[in-house]
């Protein structure tokens, strides 16, 4: 935005140039407006550069601007910002005032200087910048001048609006101005490393907005962070009497972070999972003295447990688009009866892990996670994260981790889970059938049947609240010393061991167990199987699925090591050309026929 009126102006360079709207002149070939909408030095060699714009305001006036120096300044690399100048040419003699930042050694600070002709005199020597040796110095500056000539210099060395007063002085030497200007001296290595943005000159802006609590973050069972809407003063934020936990009393300590918006609180008690508390926050002041209204924050402390929050929907291949945004997403479902804040949780896709920012999932509700640049195209509760991890179309493992790194939910999806060859090709999401049966694997996932191709933020279109018992799917003898067992759900690996598995009523058959997938195991045998002989496998009580469901095995499972002879299994039917379609799916197939009396896999 570029606005100019009666000697006052504002320019954030979002129009992409500095030659229209607010017009800047000088050594214009040495500046550009970069892709971030900032005025940037773009010169070469060792030189000086300046730009100036007409400005005649100086009575009851505020000047406000942001700057960045991507180097440690010195007497050969520094900036001057002329808040008042009677000349457009900032390289020659002039009368006015400027802010200087940068000098030799590490004592760099914001200073106010008066210039008459070619003579400059420092009139305010500000507080040193503790980060003066850094190479990414972002600074916001505010200067005010009253009608009587009282200058006040304020600055925030972090680039925000938590201003510290650098000093005040009364000076009426120069009582006219025609220009505001930016001037910099640089060496060749820093010829592109000075930036300016959000420049304002106009009436003094009076801040009457009270600070408020933005949100509350629960870090641990005895640590909270209160986040405020604007920077607040440390005296109030660091005083434990301004906080009261009920039940629990005053905290043992409170510390305001260097950003001046986050107050960390150490509690005197350990919060109990599932209990509801209230925190009174009072007497907070911003940097101009506005006092926050007393605020009571009610929250439920919650320690994440396995499968409390689950991965409920996966859009791994959004193209060709059906009716949703062309974007990958993951939907989470909160199965708890109270809201859950996932700030600090992690989403892992394959080998890529992303830390999630503040987001609350209401009770028995949903959160859609997608890329930041596309998040606004989704309705409802949406969290955008930068560089959303690529979801493999063929499948990968998605895991949701608590802030401590504990796995809360994990899904190893495959494109075979669509159970639909057409939808597998893109545009349709994978949806969980029963969110209360989180161990079901492929048996509990389907391609969406919603007309939009998915149901982000809504109940799944394939939802069915049917609890399928935990049971065996099959037993296969691979060779004389190996048997594999497939289950219909994910196994709780801590509940199954060799002593629980019998073959022909004998627990001594099994020497060890290897977990092949989340729902299958391999048994290594102490004894050798006899080919074409029927065996009975039984699993004793105690084996559970990943959510605690007990294995249902009413009778032993019969199996054998089948040594096939020629023509035991034959090719029985061939569909080589599926078009034109008659009554079968438009797919080629081969049918096999088992001519024996035995089951073979």
N, C-alpha and C positions, 0 to 999 in steps of 0.2 A: 504494500500500500504506500502510495506517495501522496501526501496531503500538504498543501501550502496555503496559508491565509494570513494576511496582515502581519507579515514578518515572522510568524510562527510556522513550524512545519513538523512532519513526522515522515520518516522514510525507513521501510524495512526491506527495500530492494526486491520485493516479490514480483514487481513488474519486469524484472530481468535486465534493467538498464539503469543508468544514472544521468540520462540526457533528456528525459521527459518527466512530466510531473514536477518533482523536486529536481531542479537542474543543477548539476555539479560541473564546475569548470576548473581547469588547471592543467596538470600533466595527465590528461585523461587517457593517454595511450599506455600508461603504467598501471591501470586498474581495470578490473573486470568485475562483473557480477557472476559468481560461481553457481554451480548447480544446486547448492544449498540456499540460494537466495541471500548471499552475503557479499558485501563489497570486499574485494580481495586485491591486495597488491600483486601486480603481475609484471614486474620489471626485470631488469638484468643488470649485472655489474654492481659496482659500488656507487650509490647516488642518493638523491633525495626525491620525494614525490609529494604532491599535494592535490587536494580537491577542495573547492569552496562553493558554498551556496548562499544566495542572499538571505539575510536574517537581520532584522532591526529590533528585535525584542530583547530587553535587558532589565526592565523594571518589573519587580515581583515575578521573576522568570525562573523556570526550571529547565536545565539541560540534562538530558539523560541518554546514555548510549552504552552499547556493549562492544567490547573489543577482545581480540584474541591475538596473542603473540606466540608463534610456534617456535620459540627460541628463548634462551636466557638473555635479557637485554643488557646493553652496555652503552657507553658514550658514543659508540659507532652504530648502534642498533637500538633506536628508541622511537617513541611517538609523541607528538604534540597535538592536542585537540583544542583548536581555538573556539572558545565559546563566544568571544567578541573580537571582532577585527574591523578596522575601518578601511582595510584594503583587501582586494580579492587575491593579490599576489602574496602568498604567505612566505615567499623566499626573500622578500625585500623589507624595507622599513615599514612599520605599521604601529598602530596604537590599539591595544586590546589586552585580553587575558586568555591564557591557555592552560590546559591540564597537561602536565608532562609525566610520562612513565618510562623509566629506563635510565640507568647510569652504570658506571663500572662497579665491580664487586657485587655482593649479594644484598645490598641495602636498598634495592629498588622499592619505591613507594609512589603513591599518587601525590602529586604536588600541584599547587596552583601558583602560576607565575603571572606577573604583570610585565607587559612589553610597551615601551615608548620609543619609537624610532627603531634603532637597532639594539637598545639596551633592555635587558631582561632581568627582573628581580623576583626571587622566590618569596611568596607571601604566605603560603601554607605548606608546611612540611608534614606530610601524612604519615600514617602508621606503616611500617615496613611490611611487605608481603612475605609471609613465611614460605611461600612456594616460589620465590623469585628465581631460584636456580632451575626451575622446571622448563620443559620445552613444549608445554601445552597450557599456557597461562590464559585463562578466560576471566575477564574482569568486567564488572558492570559499575558504571560511574553515574553519580547524581550530583549536580551542582545547583544550588539555589542562590538567587540574589534578591534581596528585599529592595523596596523603593529607597531606603536610606543608605544602600550600598553595603549591606551585610552579606558576605559570601559564606556559604556553608558547603563544604566538600565532603561527600559520602562515597563509600566504595564497598564492593563485595568482591573479594579476591577469588571467589569460587564461581563467579559469573551469574549468580542469582540475585535475589533482592534482599538478602540479609545484610543490610547496609551497616557499616561501622562509620562513625563520624571521624573523618581524617583531620578536621580542624575548621576553624571559623575565623574570619577577619573582616574588618570594615575598610573599604578602599573605594574612593570616588575619584581617582586620578583620571580615568577614562569614562566619559559619560556619553559616548555615542558608539554605535556599531552598525555595520552594513552587511557583515558576512559571518557565517559559521564555517569552520574549516578543519580539515584533517591533514596532518603533515607527518611524514616519517622519514627517518634517515636509516640507511641499511647498507650492509655489505652484500657481496654477490651471493653468498650462501643463504642469505635470508631475504632475497629479493622477491619472494612470493609468499612470505610467511606472516603477513599482517592482515587482519580481518576486522571489519566493522559491521555493525548491524543495529537495527531498532533505535535509530537516532531521533530524539525528540527535542524541540525547543519551543516553549510556550508557557502558558500560565502554570504556576506552581500547582502540582497535583496533590490534593489533600486526601490522604487515605483515611476513610472512616469505616472501612470494612473490618468487622471483628474476625479474629482467627477462629477456626472451628476444628473439630476432630474429623479427619478424613476417614480413617479406619483404625482398627485395632488388630495387631498381629500377635498371635500366640506363638512364642518361640519354643519354649519348653514348659514343663510343669511348674516352673518357678520364675519364668521370665516372659515379660510382655514388651511390645513396642507400640507406643501411641504415635500415630502419624497425623500431622496437622496440615491444614490447607495452605499455610504460608509459614515463613520463618518466624520463630518466636524467640523471646529473650531467655537467656540461660538461667538467670537468677530464679525465675519462677519454675522453669522446666526442671531444674535440678533440685528443687526443694521437695522432700518427701511429704510434707504436710499438704501439698496440693493434689495428692492422690489418696484415695481410700477404697480398698477392696472389701467387699462384703459378700460372704464372710471372709475374714482374713486380716483386716486392719491395714495400717500404713505399710508401704514397702520399706525395705531396708536401704535401698539406694535408688537414685534416679539420675540419668545422665543424658544430656542432650547431645545428639550427634553433630558432627561438623557441618552437616547440611542445614542445621537449625530447624528442621521439620520433623525429625524422628527422635522421640524420647524413649530410651530404654529403661525399663523398670525391673528391678530385682525384688521379688516378693519374699515375704517372711514365712510363707507356708508353701506346701506342695499342693498344687491343684489336683483334684481327683477326677478321673475320667468319667464323663457322663453328668457331672454336677454343673449347675448354673450359678454364675457369679455376676456381680455388678461392680463396675469400677467408676468412682466419681473422679472427674478431672476438673480442676477449677483454677481460677486466677491467672491463666496464661495470658501473656501480652505479646503483641507483635512489636516490631522495631520502631513504630511511631506511637506506641502506648495504648492502642486499642485492646480492650480486655475481653477475653472470651467469656461467653455465658457458661455457667456451670453445666457440665455435661455428664450424664450417667450412661455408661456403656454396659449393656447386658450381653453376656456371652456364655456359651456352654463349652467347657473344656473337654477336649476329645483327643484321645490317643488312637491314631489310626490302627485298625485291625484288618486282618486278611479278608479281602472281598467286601469291605464296607463300601468302597467306591470301586465300580467295575467299568471295564471297557465294554460299551453297549452297542456301538455301531462303528463300522470302519468303511470309509470311502477311499479305497486305494487306487482306483482307476476311474476318474470322473469323465473321461472322454471315450466315446462320443456322448455329449451331454444329453440327458433326458429333459430335465426341467430345473435342476439345481445349479448353483454356481460351478464353474469349471475349476474345482479346487478339491484337493484331498483334505479329509478331516477325520478326526476321531471324536466320538461322543462318549462322555463319561456319565454314569448314572449313580447318584447318591442313594444308597439303600437304607440310610439311617433316618430316624424320625426327627432330625434336627439339621439345620444348615451346617455345611462343612466348608471351611476356607482352605484352599489348596495352595496358598502362597508358600513357595519353597519346595513344593513337591516336584517330582521329575517324571517326564515321559520319555521312555527309551524305545526307539524303533531300530531294531537290528543293533548296530554298533554306535548309533547316534543318540546322545542323551541331551534333552533340553530341560532347563529349569523353568518351572511355571511361575508366573507372577500372581499377584493378588486376584483371586476370583472366588466367589462364594457359590456353592451349589446348594440350592434350597432342598429341604427334606423331600425325599422321594421324587427328585427332579433331575434335570440334565444340564450338562455343559458341553458345548461344541468347541473343540480346539482346532484351529486352522492357522494358515499363514496370516501375518499381520496385514499384508497388503490386500487381502481378500475378505478379511473378517467382517467388514461393514456390509457385505452382500448377504450375510446370513441374519436371520431374525432371531430374537430371543437371547438367551444367555450364551454369550460367545466370548472366547478368549483367543486373541491373536498372539502368536509368538513369531519372532523374526526367524527367517530361514526354517520354516516348518519342515521337519525331517521327511525325506522322500519315503513314501510307503511303497514297497515292492508290489507290483501287480500279481506276481506269482505267489507271494506270501513272505512273511517274516514274523519275528517275535516282537510283540508290543508289550511293554511292561510299565506299570504305574508304581512309582516308588514314593514312600513317605520322605519327609525332609531328612530323616536319619538314614535313609537308604534301604529301608525295609520294603520288600516287595508286597504291595497291597493287592495287585491283580496282574495277571499275565495271560496273554493269548498268543498262541503260535498259529496264526491263520494260514490257510492255503487257498489257492483259487478253486480247488475242488469243493470248497465249502459252499460255493454258490449253489451247487446242485442244479445248475441251469447253464448249459453251454452258451446260450445267447447272451445272457446277462454277465457271464464271466468275461466277455469281451469289452466291457466298460460301460460307464454311465449309471451303474447300480451299486448300491452299498450292500455290505454284509451286515445283517442285523441279528442280534441275539434273540432267540425265541423266548426263553424263560430266564429272566434276570435272577430268579431265585434258585436256578440250577446251573451255577457258574462252572461246574466241572464237566459239562457235557461235551465239550470239544465240537467236532464236526456235526455231531447229532443235535447240537443246540444252536446252530447257525444256519441261516438261509439268506438267499438273495432277497432284497426288499421287493415287496409287491405294491408299494405305494406308487401312485401315478407320477410323482415327481422324481422317482428313482431312489428315494431315501427319505428318512424322517428325522433329520437333524433337529434336536431340541424337542422332539415329540416322542410319544410312546411308539415303539416299533410296530410296523405294519404286520409283522409275523408273530406278534406277541401271543403266547399261550402259557397260562400258568398251570402247567401239568408237570408234576414231579415224576421223573423216570427213575426207577430203582437202579442202584449201582449193581451191575452184574457183569458176567463174562460175555464176550462176543465170540470168542473162539479159542481153541487150543490146537497148535500145530507142531508136530514132531519134525524138526528140520534134518536131523540125523540121529544116530544111535545114542548120542550123548547130549543132545540139545532139544529143548522144547520151548516154544514161545506161546505166551498168553496175551490176548488182546482183551481189554476192558472197554466198556461203553462210556467211561468217564475218566477224568484225570485221577491218578492215584495219589493218596497221601503216602509219600515214600517212606515216612517214618513208621508206618503201621504194618509193613509187609517184610517178612524175612523167611529164610529157608525152613525154619521149624514149623511154620504155619501151613506148609504145603505138603500134601500127601499124594503119593502115587500107589494105587492098590492098597490103601490103608497104611502105608509105611512112610513115616516122616524122614527116614534116612536117605531117601533117594536124591535130595537136592543138596548140591555142594555149595552153590552160590547163585546169586541173582544179579542180572545186569538190566538196568533200566534203558530201554530202547527209545521210547518216546514218553510223553506225559501219560499215555494210556496203554502202554505195552511193556512187557518184561521178557527177558530170556532166562530160562532155567538151565544151569549147567549141572548135569547128572553125575552122581557117583557110580551108578550102574548103567549098563548098556541096554537099550531097548531091543526087543526082538522084532524084526520086520513083520508086518501084516498081523500083528497081535494086538488085540484091543486092551487098552489100559484105562483105568479110572483115576481122574485127577480131582482132588478135593482140596478146598482152602478152608481152614478152620476159622472160627469167628475172630474178629478183631481188625480185619483189613477194612480201611475206609477210603472214600474218595476225598478230594481236596477240600470239600466243605463239611466233612464229618459224616457223610452218609455211609452206613454200614453195608458191606458187600452182601448181596442177596444170592445165596447159592444153596437152594433146597436139595439138590441131588448132585452127585459127582458128574463130571464131564468126561464122556468117553472120547478117546483119541487113539490113533495108531500111527506107526511109521509105515507108510504105504510105499512099497517098491513096485512101481508101475511096470507092467509088461507091455509089449507092443500091442497097440489097438485097444488098450484099456480105456484111454481117453482119445476120442476121435473128433475131427472137424465135422460138424453135423449140418451146418447151414451157412451160406455166404450171401451177403448183399453187397455186390460190387458197384452197382449203379443205382443210387437212391432217387434219381429224378427220371421222369416226373413222379412226384410223391403220390402214393396211393392211400394208405391208411397208417403207415408207420412213420416215425420221425425221419426227417430228411438227413439221415446219417448212414454211412457204411458200417457194417458190422460182420463179425464172425461168431458163430455159435459152437461151443464145445459140448460134447456129450460124454458123461461118465458111464461106461457100460458095466462097471462092477457094482457090487452091493455095498461098497465102502464109500465113506465121505472122504473127499480129497480136496486139499486147498493148494 
